[in-house]
């Protein structure tokens, strides 16, 4: 793996390169090289993990984009944006080394800027995940926030763009091809930030601030979820395995595994780089597992829209067992209606008896054919079956002050849990 001279003329030199790099270069705080053997293994792990994550992030994005019922709540919409950002980060990383091998300065600046942008965007949406969790589970607002997701999108996609534009304006040559080796064959062909000041301010400083906030929210949310589980009845309390899955899901969703990069110093650098590359290159795959594969509502939508034959689930099957049963009238049997009391006049007995007899005859006729005009005038209301969908039996509702809808991020639950 490396670069070599392919063709040399008096005007130019053509080089061929097959050198790749590992995922740790994006957040290598020490910015020191490692031995070639470990670098080769880390590169294989990185590109395998990024390829797997890109594939499953694509499935996640398509699932939440095409199935409208899955993105009706705020956490699902934030998850969709985070998946798009991580997908862009993985795809740019996969083609970075190939594009840098062309040796075109403008192309290298463009690819390095895109790599920087999607890295910051990914961490910004991880931060917004933490903010939404804090608002929902800890700081419950009683005030309606207009354009909630729109404001998140402006900040999530706009803030990294502002930072990258400032870097291009202030110091454009900060983006360049990395060349840490002593010769062409040992050089690292990867377009990334080469200026140390720009790297530590716009990458290390930004990521450190996000991880610090996310860690604080993570601890607060864990305490809140623990209180919720403690207050549940004995039969509804979840086990240790389910709580561990929830902690793992939150850890990956908030990007806390990226904090491993800050400890890659000295003798522990190589082992921690292995851990860092495995966890973070596969972050997209883990998001697919926890938020698609282990979600009952996602699997139901897959069965409704994707499966065939007896595997296909009817869309109304979720509410079929909750709809009130309406008895069908038998053949040749008229429906019964409440009878309307007759109004008697204060006349003679003969008149009264004749009116009673006519009233009796009218009653007999009404049992055979109800007078719809009279019923309409009397304001008779017929009972009707409720045709609207009732709440899903999978959802659990708990009373909570403030009327705020709260989403459960714990994977493996029967469905999303809401508080109202």
C-alpha positions in Angstrom: 0.0 0.0 0.0 1.4 3.4 -1.0 2.3 5.4 -4.1 4.9 4.8 -6.9 6.0 6.6 -10.0 4.1 5.3 -13.0 5.4 7.6 -15.8 8.0 10.4 -15.8 8.4 13.0 -18.5 10.1 16.3 -18.8 6.8 18.1 -18.1 5.0 16.0 -15.5 5.2 12.9 -13.3 2.4 10.4 -13.1 2.0 8.4 -9.9 -0.2 5.4 -9.0 -1.5 5.1 -5.5 -3.4 2.5 -3.6 -2.7 3.8 -0.1 -5.7 4.1 2.3 -6.0 5.3 5.9 -7.8 4.3 9.0 -10.8 6.0 10.7 -8.7 7.4 13.5 -7.1 10.0 11.3 -10.3 12.1 11.5 -9.8 12.6 15.2 -6.2 11.8 15.9 -5.5 14.1 18.8 -1.8 13.2 19.0 -1.3 13.4 15.2 1.5 10.9 15.3 2.1 8.0 12.9 1.9 4.3 13.8 3.7 1.3 12.4 2.8 0.0 8.9 1.5 -3.4 10.1 -1.1 -2.0 12.5 -2.0 0.7 10.0 -2.8 -1.8 7.4 -5.0 -3.8 9.7 -6.8 -0.7 10.9 -7.4 0.3 7.3 -9.0 -3.0 6.5 -11.2 -2.7 9.6 -12.1 0.9 8.8 -13.1 0.4 5.2 -15.0 -2.8 6.0 -16.9 -1.0 8.8 -17.6 2.1 6.7 -18.9 -0.1 3.8 -21.3 -2.0 6.1 -22.4 1.2 7.9 -23.1 2.9 4.5 -25.3 0.1 3.4 -27.4 -0.1 6.5 -27.6 3.7 6.9 -29.0 3.8 3.4 -31.7 1.3 4.5 -32.4 3.4 7.5 -32.7 6.6 5.5 -35.0 4.9 3.0 -37.1 3.3 5.7 -37.8 6.6 7.6 -38.1 8.6 4.4 -40.6 6.4 2.5 -42.7 5.2 5.4 -44.4 8.4 6.6 -45.9 6.8 9.8 -42.4 6.3 11.2 -41.3 9.9 11.1 -44.4 11.5 12.7 -42.6 12.3 16.0 -39.6 14.5 16.6 -37.1 11.7 17.7 -37.6 9.9 14.4 -37.1 13.0 12.3 -33.9 13.8 14.2 -32.7 10.2 13.7 -33.3 10.5 10.0 -31.1 13.7 9.8 -28.4 12.0 11.8 -28.5 9.0 9.6 -28.1 11.2 6.5 -25.1 13.0 8.1 -23.4 9.8 9.0 -24.1 8.3 5.6 -22.4 11.3 4.0 -19.4 11.0 6.4 -18.9 7.4 5.6 -19.3 7.8 1.8 -16.9 10.7 1.6 -14.3 8.8 3.7 -14.5 5.8 1.4 -13.7 7.9 -1.7 -11.3 10.3 -0.1 -8.1 8.4 -0.8 -9.1 7.6 -4.3 -9.9 11.2 -5.2 -6.7 12.5 -3.4 -4.6 10.2 -5.6 -5.4 12.4 -8.7 -3.2 15.1 -7.2 -5.6 18.0 -8.1 -5.4 20.7 -5.5 -9.0 22.1 -6.0 -10.5 18.6 -5.9 -8.5 17.8 -2.7 -9.8 21.0 -1.0 -13.4 20.2 -2.0 -13.2 16.6 -0.7 -11.5 17.7 2.6 -14.1 20.4 3.1 -16.9 17.9 2.5 -15.2 15.5 5.0 -14.9 18.3 7.5 -18.5 19.4 7.0 -20.1 15.9 7.4 -18.0 15.2 10.5 -19.2 18.4 12.1 -22.8 17.8 10.9 -22.8 14.3 12.4 -21.7 15.6 15.8 -24.2 18.5 15.6 -27.1 16.1 15.1 -25.8 13.9 18.0 -25.9 17.1 20.1 -29.4 17.8 18.9 -30.4 14.2 19.9 -29.2 15.0 23.4 -31.1 18.3 23.5 -34.3 16.7 22.4 -33.9 13.9 25.0 -33.3 16.6 27.7 -36.4 18.5 26.7 -38.6 15.4 26.6 -37.4 13.4 29.6 -36.0 16.1 32.0 -37.1 19.6 31.2 -40.8 19.2 30.2 -42.0 22.4 28.6 -45.6 23.6 28.8 -45.1 26.0 26.0 -45.5 25.1 22.3 -42.3 25.6 20.3 -43.2 26.6 16.7 -41.2 25.0 13.9 -39.4 22.8 16.3 -37.7 20.5 13.7 -37.2 23.4 11.2 -35.1 25.2 13.8 -33.2 22.0 14.5 -32.5 21.6 10.8 -31.2 25.2 10.4 -28.8 24.7 13.3 -27.9 21.1 12.5 -27.0 21.8 8.8 -26.2 25.5 9.1 -23.7 25.6 11.9 -21.1 23.2 10.3 -21.5 25.1 7.0 -20.6 28.4 8.8 -17.5 26.8 10.3 -16.3 25.3 7.1 -16.8 28.6 5.2 -14.9 30.5 7.9 -12.0 28.1 7.5 -12.0 28.6 3.7 -12.1 32.3 4.1 -9.5 32.7 6.9 -7.1 30.0 5.9 -7.8 28.2 2.7 -4.6 26.2 2.6 -5.6 24.4 5.8 -7.1 21.8 3.6 -4.5 19.7 1.7 -3.2 16.2 1.1 -1.8 14.7 4.2 1.8 13.7 3.8 3.2 12.3 7.0 5.7 9.9 5.5 9.3 10.7 4.6 9.0 9.6 1.0 6.5 9.3 -1.8 6.0 5.6 -1.2 5.3 6.2 2.5 3.2 9.3 2.1 -0.4 9.2 3.3 -2.8 10.1 0.5 -5.7 11.6 2.3 -7.3 15.0 1.9 -7.8 16.5 5.3 -7.0 19.4 7.6 -3.2 19.9 7.7 -3.0 23.0 9.8 -2.8 22.1 13.5 -4.4 25.3 14.8 -7.5 24.8 12.5 -7.6 21.1 13.4 -7.6 21.6 17.1 -10.0 24.5 17.1 -12.6 23.4 14.5 -12.5 19.7 15.0 -11.1 18.8 18.5 -12.6 21.8 20.2 -16.0 21.4 18.6 -16.2 17.6 19.2 -15.0 18.0 22.8 -17.8 20.5 23.5 -20.4 18.2 22.0 -19.2 15.1 23.8 -19.1 17.0 27.1 -22.7 18.1 26.7 -23.9 14.7 25.5 -22.2 12.9 28.4 -23.9 15.2 30.8 -27.3 14.6 29.2 -26.6 10.9 29.0 -26.1 10.7 32.8 -29.2 12.8 33.5 -31.4 10.7 31.1 -30.1 7.5 32.7 -31.1 8.7 36.1 -34.6 9.7 34.8 -35.2 6.4 33.0 -34.1 4.5 36.2 -36.7 6.5 38.2 -39.3 5.6 35.6 -38.5 1.9 35.8 -38.5 2.0 39.6 -42.0 3.6 39.8 -43.4 0.9 37.5 -45.4 -2.0 39.0 -43.4 -5.1 39.7 -44.8 -7.0 36.7 -43.8 -4.2 34.3 -40.2 -3.6 35.4 -37.7 -4.4 32.7 -34.7 -6.7 33.3 -31.0 -5.9 33.3 -30.5 -7.1 29.7 -33.1 -4.6 28.5 -31.6 -1.8 30.4 -28.1 -2.6 29.0 -29.5 -2.5 25.5 -31.0 0.9 26.3 -27.7 2.2 27.6 -25.8 0.9 24.5 -28.4 2.5 22.2 -28.0 5.9 23.9 -24.2 5.6 23.9 -24.1 5.0 20.2 -26.8 7.5 19.3 -25.0 10.3 21.2 -21.6 9.4 19.8 -20.0 8.8 23.1 -17.7 6.1 21.6 -15.8 8.9 19.7 -14.4 10.0 23.1 -12.0 7.0 22.8 -9.9 9.2 20.4 -8.9 11.5 23.3 -7.1 8.8 25.1 -4.9 7.5 22.1 -1.6 8.5 23.6 1.6 6.7 24.3 1.5 2.9 24.6 -2.3 2.7 24.7 -2.6 4.4 21.3 -2.7 1.3 19.1 -5.2 -0.7 21.2 -7.5 2.2 21.6 -7.3 3.0 17.8 -8.5 -0.6 17.2 -11.4 0.0 19.6 -12.1 3.4 18.1 -12.1 2.2 14.5 -14.4 -0.8 15.2 -17.0 1.1 17.2 -17.2 4.3 15.1 -16.9 2.8 11.6 -19.8 0.5 12.5 -21.9 3.3 14.2 -24.3 3.3 11.3 -24.8 -0.4 11.5 -25.5 -0.2 15.2 -28.1 2.6 14.6 -29.8 0.3 12.1 -29.9 -2.6 14.6 -31.2 -0.6 17.6 -33.6 1.8 15.8 -34.9 -0.3 12.9 -34.3 -4.0 13.5 -35.3 -3.9 17.2 -38.3 -1.6 16.8 -41.7 -3.3 16.6 -43.3 -0.4 14.7 -40.6 -0.4 12.0 -40.8 -4.2 11.6 -44.6 -3.9 11.2 -44.3 -1.2 8.5 -41.8 -3.5 6.7 -44.3 -6.3 6.8 -47.1 -4.0 5.6 -45.2 -2.5 2.6 -42.5 -5.0 1.7 -43.6 -8.6 2.5 -45.7 -10.8 0.3 -48.1 -13.7 0.9 -48.9 -14.8 4.4 -45.9 -12.7 5.7 -47.6 -9.5 4.6 -49.3 -7.6 7.4 -52.5 -5.7 6.7 -52.3 -2.0 7.6 -55.5 -2.1 9.7 -54.5 -5.2 11.7 -52.9 -3.0 14.4 -56.4 -1.7 15.3 -58.6 -4.5 14.3 -58.7 -6.1 17.8 -59.5 -2.8 19.4 -62.4 -1.7 17.2 -65.8 -2.2 18.8 -67.7 -5.1 17.5 -70.9 -4.2 15.7 -73.6 -6.9 15.5 -75.0 -7.4 12.0 -78.8 -7.7 11.8 -80.1 -11.0 10.6 -81.8 -11.4 7.3 -85.4 -10.3 7.1 -85.1 -8.6 10.5 -85.7 -4.9 10.9 -83.6 -2.9 13.3 -85.3 -1.8 16.5 -85.6 1.9 17.4 -86.8 3.5 20.6 -90.5 4.3 20.4 -91.9 7.8 20.5 -94.6 8.4 23.1 -97.9 9.5 21.8 -99.5 12.8 22.9 -103.0 12.4 24.2 -105.6 15.2 24.0 -108.0 16.2 26.8 -111.1 15.3 24.8 -114.1 12.9 25.4 -113.7 9.3 26.1 -114.8 8.3 22.6 -112.3 10.6 21.2 -109.7 9.3 23.6 -110.5 5.7 22.8 -110.4 6.4 19.0 -107.1 8.1 19.4 -105.8 5.3 21.5 -106.9 2.7 18.9 -105.3 4.8 16.1 -102.2 5.2 18.2 -102.1 1.4 18.7 -102.4 0.9 15.0 -99.7 3.4 14.3 -97.5 1.5 16.7 -98.1 -1.7 14.9 -97.2 -0.1 11.6 -94.1 1.5 13.1 -92.7 -1.9 14.1 -92.8 -2.9 10.5 -91.6 0.3 8.9 -90.1 3.0 11.1 -91.2 6.6 10.2 -87.8 8.2 9.5 -89.4 11.7 9.2 -90.8 11.6 12.7 -87.5 10.3 14.1 -85.6 13.1 12.3 -88.0 15.7 13.7 -87.8 14.2 17.2 -84.0 14.4 17.0 -83.4 10.7 17.2 -79.7 9.9 17.0 -78.7 6.4 15.7 -75.7 4.8 17.3 -72.7 4.6 15.0 -69.6 2.5 15.1 -66.4 4.4 15.6 -64.5 4.1 12.3 -61.5 6.1 13.2 -58.3 4.3 14.3 -58.1 3.8 18.1 -54.8 4.1 19.8 -52.4 1.3 19.2 -52.5 -1.3 22.0 -48.7 -1.4 21.8 -48.4 2.2 23.0 -48.4 2.8 26.8 -49.7 6.1 28.2 -48.6 7.4 31.5 -49.9 10.7 33.0 -47.4 13.5 33.3 -47.7 17.1 34.0 -47.4 19.6 31.1 -49.1 17.6 28.4 -45.8 17.0 26.6 -45.4 14.0 24.4 -42.3 12.0 25.4 -40.5 9.4 23.2 -38.8 6.4 24.6 -35.3 5.8 23.1 -35.0 2.4 24.6 -34.7 -0.4 22.0 -36.5 -3.7 22.2 -39.6 -2.2 23.6 -42.9 -3.4 22.3 -43.5 0.1 20.8 -42.7 3.7 21.6 -43.7 5.0 25.0 -45.4 8.3 25.3 -46.3 10.5 28.3 -49.2 12.9 28.0 
